[in-house]
Amino acid sequence: MGSAERRREIMKLLCRRRHETIENMAFEFGVSERTIRRDIEILSLSEPIYTQSGRYGGGVYVTENYSIDRLYMSEEEENILRRLKKMAENHEKCILSGTEMLIFNRLIDEYSKPKPRNLKGQYK
């Protein structure tokens, strides 16, 4: 098992159990505790997990209500949508900067269902 696959499996495990110790994960995955610590460090950059030290209750936790198969927006994306919502509620003209438009378009691309293609490979 490669590191990317192991990290996916670590996230699946944490989403099921909500909490696990470094020692148990190292045993289950057949790697050293140092390897698991490195995986957790890397995962914590992009996933909502955190560590807690202590003999009782120490280990790795996943944030409450997080699910691996659920899509989440970044804070930046959420802020743009909230700003647009507020403008619409106040009947204001919706104006976005160039960067905000790029983020807004990315949101549309990432969260839209793929469109079916015709036989020529073009979108309908």
Sequence and secondary structure as in RCSB ss.txt:
>XXXX:A:sequence
MGSAERRREIMKLLCRRRHETIENMAFEFGVSERTIRRDIEILSLSEPIYTQSGRYGGGVYVTENYSIDRLYMSE
EEENILRRLKKMAENHEKCILSGTEMLIFNRLIDEYSKPKPRNLKGQYK
>XXXX:A:secstr
  HHHHHHHHHHHHHHHSEE HHHHHHHHTS HHHHHHHHHHHTTTSSEEEE STTT EEEE TT  TTS    H
HHHHHHHHHHHHHHTT      HHHHHHHHHHHHHHS    B TTS B 
